[in-house]
Amino acid sequence: MVVGIAIGLSLAAPRADAAAPDIIVQQSSHQGASLELAQQLRERQQSLMALNQRADARDRALIGRKAVLATYGWTGDPDDVTAVLPLASYRVSAGFGLTGPLWEAEHGGQDFGASLGDTIVAVAAGTVTEVAYSGAYGLRTIVTLPDGTEVWYCHQADVSVYAGQLVDVAAPIGTVGSTGNSTGPHLHLEVRPAGSPVDPMDWLRAAGLTP
């Protein structure tokens, strides 16, 4: 009987250990699932971090753009801007429609007195269609807006754009000079919606500016 019991015990022992491989497999499966979830969590965290970084960069860019636009008279939402003032600092001089010995005909634009070399920016986005000396206008840049309106920037000392170039609103296009028929450094600005000039001050005010 003792021998039988011993044999029985020795035969029963393998059955007690038979479940061990299943336990190991289950533990391995749980570990694999945990690792996969951890990897997914890391990937989501990295994706969220990248989104936040892009959002921060956009916010910084908007803050910088808002400051630039404010320098040229636009204080609203940067996404809504359609026009800005052509100079950061100026004094209003000869206005639209004046006549007299200083002009060959009626004054077709608005003069902005400024210091020689001050930066002139595009009052609106468009395409540069001309950069050339033009008689009494001196060194002139013409930017044509999407609706066909031409904006003339005259008497410049130099330019920083070329014909065919696309320019954004508030992009530098040149500097204040006294070329052509001029009695001192200033910008002569003309706005021509349909070939004939209109009062630039009215046009700027209609765009939400206070020149």
Secondary structure, 3 states (H helix, E strand, C coil): CHHHHHHHHHHHHHHHHCCHHHHHHHHHHHHHHHHHHHHHHHHHHHHHHHHHHHHHHHHHHHHHHHHHHHHCCCCCCHHHCCCCCCCCCCEECCCCCCCCCCCCCCCCCEEEECCCCCEEECCCCEEEEEEEECHHHCEEEEEECCCCCEEEEEEEEEECCCCCCEECCCCEEEEEECCCCCCCCEEEEEEECCCCCECHHHHHHHCCCCC
